[in-house]
């Protein structure tokens, strides 16, 4: 029987359920269709190198997350880990970063949904249809977690079928030469032009965004039955499966296209390749499958970040009235319903006001910064907290966190200056808030919650 308390979440997920949710957060098909397109825009055919490097860094990040997540299985996820290991001020910055991701990632995917709806039927405006979809998905996210897990598992199965079709078309129709890798090109106003090395490094962040999501297993851990080791296993399994599927499909999709210019310039390149190879009807089938995939992704990610925002309220990160609202659990569905509605409402506004590429690049900066903090936490935890139990232990320590730090550090140097400036301003404002308000009451404000231990 699943267990819950009057003010807590319900432990209604088994290992397979949390793995399905984590895979749905990575959303191999949806990420390929939405965020991987940004990689092509930023680096052209050199996107294969950017994607490969991004996937390699993602696996090293997952190793650190798996170990730390098994030690600290809480809905606060990554921000809780950073707080426990690196201290309250840095942990608060991690929380702000994570909550912002919770707004921008669902909005990004919903904008992708609007883009593909528009491709299927041009009468659907991208921003408006994205916003409507975000509203519907938000309402679904209020349901009980095991009901949501069933929904995303069904959509995930459809997603894998469509992904297999995209990969199959690319495998059977290899139309591009190897020179697109040895002498990569990208689309510019004057046509196809050589790609600079800096463009490859800049695109790594978007590649990391594309395979991001394995951390969600930690955010759902207060709703998982079984041992804490299962959290680490879910993080690693979902990361490996997601990376293999996305990288394979990305490479095959690029090599399978007939018209490289059109492919690099398309808003829907991966479904276009199917239409070219199998006809318009097959392309429309893939488009419908893409819509399922993106709905699945947006639902799973809204579920995840609603729990992050809920945990911030429970941990007293905001003024008391705000904490009381965000910390509410629905009496029937045992879900963090106010936090879910807040995430959905703000994401809906961004759907109406933003473009797909701008949300991808800004969110990618937020993601790589948090990855760096997790890698640093993994190093500090092993060196300082040697006596703590580690239900899931990473292999090859300390290589994974060191590779992560070097990789994301290099990647950050090539991101948009405007995105970096916005993140720095947010960090400065957050620290001012922390020291003027939260730090004045260390016993009552921003208190990292220790959840009930797992079996």
N, C-alpha and C positions, 0 to 999 in steps of 0.2 A: 504494500500500500504506500502510495506517495505521502510524504509528510510535509506539513507546513505549519507555520505559527500565525497568530493573529496579525502580526505586523511584518512577517517575512514572506519570501517567495516559496513556491511549492516545488519540492523535489520530485518532479514527474518525468525526468529524462534518464534514459539509459545511455550506455556508451554509443550505440548506433544512432540514437536521437541527437546527441550533441555533435557527433561526427557529421551527420547530415546537415545540421545547422551551420557548422564551421565550413563545410564544403559549399554550402549555399551562400555563405558570406564571401568566400573567395569567388564564387560564381564563375567558373572557368569560361563558360560560353558568354555570359553577359559582360564580363570584364574584357574578353577578347573583342566583343562587338563595340563596346563603349570606350574604355580607357586605352586599349591597345591601339585604337585608331589614332589617338594623340601621339603615340610613339612614332607612327608612320609620318605624321605631320612634322614632328620635330626632327626626325633623323632619316626619313626615307627608308631605303633598303638596308641601311646600316642599323635599322631598328632590330634586326636579328641579333647583332652584337650587343646592342643595348639591352634587349630582352633577355639574352643569355646571361649577361652580367647581373642584371636585376634579379633573375631567378636564383643565381648562385648566392647572392647576398641574402635573398629571402630565406633560403635554407639555413644559413648561419644565424639569422635572426630567430627563426623558428626554434632552433636548438636552445637558445637562451630563454625564449619565452616558455618552452616546454618545461625546462627545469624550474624556473622561477614560478610558473603558473601552478605546478604541482605542490610547491611550497606554500603558496599564498592563493588558494582557490577561492576567489571572491568576485562578486559582481563588479567591483571596482576595477578588476582586471589590471591593466598595465599601470594605471596611475596609483593604485594601491601598492603595487610592487615597488615602484620608484619611491613612493613615500616611505615605505618600510626600510628600504635599503639606503637611499640617498638623503632622506630627511624631509621634513614638512615643506619648506619653501620650494625645493625642486619638485617635490611630489605635487604641490599645487599647480605649478607650471605644467606638469605632465597632464594633470586633470583638465586644465583649460584647453590644452592642445587636443586631448582626446575627445572632449565634448564638442569642440569645433569640428573635428572629423565627423562626429555623429550628426552634424548638421549638413556638412558639405558632401559626404559620401552618398547618402540617400538622394540628395538633390542631383548629384552628378549622374547617378544611375537612372533616376526618373527623367532627366533631360535626354539620356540615351534612349529611353523608352519613347519619348516624344519624337525623337529623330527618326526612329524606325517606324513609328506609326505614320509619320509624314511621308516616309519613303513608300509605305504600303498604300497610302491614300493621301495625296497632297492637300486634300481639304482639311486635314487635321493640322492645326497650327502647333508648332513644336512646343513653345513655352506653355500655352494654355492646356494642351493635352497632358503635358508632363505634370502640371500642377494638379489637374483632376485625378490623375493616376496616383499621385502622392497622397491625396486625401483619402482615397479608397484603401490604399495599402496601410495607412496609419490606423484606420478603423479596424482592419483585420489584425493588426499587431496588438490590439488590446485583448484579444482572446487568450484562453489558457495556453501555456507554453507547449503542451503536448499536442494540442490541436494545431497550433502553428507549425510544429515540427512535422506533422503529417502533411500539411499543405505544401511545405517547402520540399519534402521528400518526393512527393508526386511531381512537382515542378522540376526538381533536380533530375528525375528520371527522363523527363521530356528534354531537358537541357542536354543531357549526355547523348541522346539520340541525335539531336541536331548537330552537336559538336562532332559526333562521329561522321555525319554526312559531310560537313565542311572539310574534315580531314581526309575523308575518302576521295572527294572531288580533287583536292590538291594532290593527293598521292597518285591518282590515275592520270591527271593532266598536269605534268610537270613541264611548264611552258617557258620558264625563265632560265637563263644560263647561270652557272656558278659565279660569273663575273659580277653579278649584282651584289655579291658579298665581298669579293676581292677588290672591286672598284665600285663601291656603293654610290648611289645617286639619290637625290631627293627632288621633289617637285618645287620649282620656283616660278615666279611670273614669266621668266624667259624660257621655261621648259625644264628638262632634267639637267641637274648640275651635280658636280661632285660634292660629297658630304665631308665636312670638316670634323676632326676628332672631337672638338668641343661639343658638337651637336650630339654625338653618341653619348658622351658623359651626361649632358643635360637631359637626355631621354631616359636615363636609368631611373630617375625618380618616378616618372610616369609608369615605367615597367614595374617598379616596386608597388605602386598603387594598384596596378592591374592584378597582381597575385596576392595583394593584401587581404586579410580576413581570417587567417588561421588563429589569430589572437582571440577570436570570439569564443572559442572553447573555454577560455578562462572566464569571460564575462557571464557565461551560462552556468558556471560551476556550482553556484548556490542552488541550482535547480537540477543537479545531476546526482543520481544514486550511484553508490559504489565507492571505489578507492580514489584517492587523490592522484594516483599514478595514471588513471584513465584520462585526466585532464591533459597531462603531458603527452600521452599517446595520441589523443585527439588532435592536439596542436601539430604534432609531427606528421601524422598520417594525412591530415587534410592539406598541409603545406606541400608534401611530396606529390600527392595526387594532383593538386591544383597546378603546381609548377610543370609537371610532366605533360598534362593535358594542354595547358595554355601554350607552352613553348612549342610543342609539336604542331598544334593547330596554326600558330602564328607563322611558323616557317613554311608549312605546306600551303597555307593560304597565299602567301606571297609568291612562292614558286609556281603555284598553279594558275595564276592570273594570265590572261592572254594579252591584255592591254595595260602595261605598267603605268603609263601616264594617267589613265583613267582610274586605276586602282589607288594610286597614291593621292589622287585629288578627290576621291569619293568620300562622302560622309558615312557610307555604309559599305566599305570595301569587301568585307568577308562574305556578306550575302550577295553582293554583286558578282563575285567569282562563281558562285553556284548558278546564278542566272545565266552567266556566259556559257558555262559548261553544259547545263542540263535544261536550260530554257526558263522562261519567265514564270511558269507555273511552279516549277521546283524552287525557284528563288522566292516566290511568295510563301511557299510552305516553310522555308527556312526563316523567312521574316516573321511568320506567326510563331514559330518555335523560339525565335529570338525574343519576341515579346514575353512569352512565358518565362524565359530565362531571366530577363531583366526584372519582371515582376517578382520572381523568386528572390533575386538578389536584393532588391529594394526592401522586401518584406523582412528577410533574414537580418539585414544590416540595421533596419529600424528597430527590430527586436533587440539586437545586441546593444545599440547605443542608448536605447531607452533605459536599459539596465545600468549603463554607465552613469547617465544623468541621475537616475534614482539613487545610486550609491553615493553620488556627490551630495545629494540632499540628506541622505541618512547620516553621512559623515560630517554634516553641519558646515558645508563649505560656503553657504550663503546666509543672508539675513534670515532670522528664524521663520517669518511667515513663508518665505520662499522654500526653505527646507521642509517645512510641514507639508506644503503642497507637493513638491517633487517626491517626497518620501512616501506618499500614499500608495497603498496596494489595493487593487479592486477587490471588494468583498466576495464577489462571485468567481471571477476569473483568476484571482491571485496573481495579477500582472501589475506592473508599475504604470498604471493607466495615465496619470497626469503627465509623467515624464514622457510617455509615448506620444501623447497629444502635443506636447511642447516641441519635441523633436520633429514631428510631422508638420506642425504648423510653420515652424521657421524654415524647414526644407521646402515647403510649398511656396513660400515667399521667394526663396532663391530660384526656384524653378521658373517663376514668372519674370525674374529680373536678370538672370545670368545666362552666360553662354557655356556650352559644354567644355571647350578647351580651357577657358579661364578657371572653371571650377576644378578641372583635372590638375592643372599645374600648381594652383595654390594648395590644394589638398595634399598633393605629392610632397610639398615642402613640410607640411605638418607631420606627415607620416615618417619621413626620413629623420626628422628631429627626434621623434619619440623612439624610433628604432635605436638611435644613438644612445639615448638615456637607458634603454633596456640593456643594451650591450655593456654599458658602463656598470649598470647594476649587477649584471652577471659576473663581471670581474670582481667587483667589490665584495659581493656576497660570498664568493668562493674563498677569497683571501681573508676576509674579516670574520665571517660567520661559519667557521669550519665545523662547528659542532651541530649545526642545524640539520635535521633530517631532510633528505632530498628524494622524495618518492620516485621522481623521474630524473635521471642524471644524464646530462648531455655528453656526447662522445667528443673526443679530440680537444677537450679543454686545454689551454685557453684560446685555441685557434679561432673558433667561431666568433666570439665577441670581438676579437682583434680585427678580423676580416670585416665584420660589420662596421666597426668604427672607421676604419680606413676607407671602406667603400662609400658609406653615406657622407663622410667628410668631403671626399673628392666630389661627390655628386652635388652637394650643397653649393660648392663654389661656382657651379655652372647654371644655377637656377635664375629665374627672372629677378632682377633687382627689386622690382615693385613688390613681388611676393615676399621676398626676404624682409623688406622694410616693414610691411604690414605685420608680419609675424613678430618682428622685434618690438614694434609699438604695442602689440597685444601683450607680449611678455613683460614689458615695462609697466603697463597699466595693471597687469595681474600682480606683479610684485608690490606695487604701491598699495593695492587693495589688501594684499596679504599682510603686509607689515603694519598698516594703519588700522585694520579691522580684525583679521583672524589671529594675528600674533599676540594681540592684547589679552586673549582669553584661551590659552593653550589647552585648558582642561575641558572647555565647553565647545570650542570651535575647531573645525578641521581635525577631528579625532578619527583616525583610521580604525574602521570597524573590524573586529575579528569575528568572522562568521562561524557558525557551528561547524565543527570539524567533520570531515568526511570519514567514511569507514576505513 
